[in-house]
Amino acid sequence: MWRSLKLGSIAVVSLGLIALTACGTTEPETNVLEPETETPTEKAATPMATTPDGHPTQGGQVIEMGPYHLELLALPEPGGVHLDFYLQTGDTHEAIPGATVTAQVETPTGEQRTLELLYDEPGEHYAAFLPAEVSGEYKVVVLTDIQGEKVNGRFTFNRE
């Protein structure tokens, strides 16, 4: 009795496997993982650009971080790159003066540089000049201290 039950079980399992392979696809499946994050690139300066919620921007890379709007605009100039950093409130986009703003820059050659961005009152933004003429991707981490509150953003831009 056990022997016939055992043979019957083997027969059922075998038929099931045959049915599954017959219904399967002929092409092997491959799981290709593609990166989910896009590397932001430098955008041209457009004075009336807007964020998805309709707020005006300066045309740079934008990060909405909690109640803050962070925007980096990298403008190539002879001898380097002029960095404009807009630190604003997220809801009304009013400038936030008086913060300590530092940029940690990694050049395409791997060199690390630290720049202090100073507040430009007439332009209502923080600015610095990065003396670098090497073509390629620059990685920038902007560190801000707003009355003791740390707000940081990561940006990239390409210099051609």
Summary of the structure (lengths in Angstrom):
residues: 160
radius of gyration: 27.6
end to end distance: 80.9
largest distance: 95.3
contacts: 394
relative contact order: 0.16
helix: 14%
strand: 45%
